[in-house]
Amino acid sequence: MNIGDVASKSGLPAKTIRYYEEIGLVCPPRGENGYRSFGEDELHKLAFLGRARALGFSIEDCRILLALYEDDGRESAQVKKVAEDHLKRIEEKIAQLQSMRSTLKHLVSSCAGDNRPNCPILNDLARD
């Protein structure tokens, strides 16, 4: 398969596939003409990476997960640890977003939104 075919089948843009190749996540063989020749293995890896990225895993996490996937001697505990660490980061981010939402909601409700120059939103943003 050429890059257009594999992009269509994997759901990933060709630019992303080239990037994944550049950083060593996939290594499709090249023909004598220099064109990439993707096989089913590369397609499967790209679909795997697409799903992992859709779940928010970092590139480095994807590298680890892909290595674990390809390691028949892996322990599922290793995979679980990567996923648990990622889940913890997501939960921390959710807590930060909820805090931001609460603060912003309070500031928006404090602002009269009229033609006067006094604005509690700007006052809060300008405080030390």
HUZI-V958634 format. One record per residue. RES is the residue in one small letter. NEAR is the number of other ideal C-beta (glycine too) atoms within 12 Angstrom. Layout:
BEGIN
RES:NEAR ; RES:NEAR
END
This chain:
BEGIN
m:25 ; n:22 ; i:29 ; g:18 ; d:22 ; v:35 ; a:25 ; s:18 ; k:22 ; s:31 ; g:19 ; l:33 ; p:18 ; a:23 ; k:13 ; t:25 ; i:35 ; r:21 ; y:20 ; y:35 ; e:25 ; e:15 ; i:17 ; g:17 ; l:33 ; v:34 ; c:20 ; p:30 ; p:17 ; r:15 ; g:12 ; e:7 ; n:9 ; g:10 ; y:16 ; r:28 ; s:21 ; f:34 ; g:19 ; e:16 ; d:20 ; e:32 ; l:28 ; h:21 ; k:32 ; l:40 ; a:27 ; f:29 ; l:35 ; g:27 ; r:20 ; a:30 ; r:28 ; a:15 ; l:19 ; g:19 ; f:28 ; s:18 ; i:20 ; e:18 ; d:27 ; c:32 ; r:24 ; i:24 ; l:31 ; l:34 ; a:21 ; l:25 ; y:24 ; e:18 ; d:14 ; d:8 ; g:9 ; r:18 ; e:12 ; s:14 ; a:11 ; q:18 ; v:23 ; k:15 ; k:18 ; v:29 ; a:22 ; e:16 ; d:21 ; h:25 ; l:18 ; k:14 ; r:19 ; i:19 ; e:15 ; e:14 ; k:15 ; i:15 ; a:14 ; q:14 ; l:14 ; q:14 ; s:14 ; m:14 ; r:14 ; s:14 ; t:18 ; l:18 ; k:14 ; h:15 ; l:20 ; v:16 ; s:13 ; s:17 ; c:20 ; a:13 ; g:13 ; d:8 ; n:7 ; r:9 ; p:10 ; n:13 ; c:18 ; p:21 ; i:20 ; l:13 ; n:14 ; d:16 ; l:13 ; a:9 ; r:9 ; d:5
END
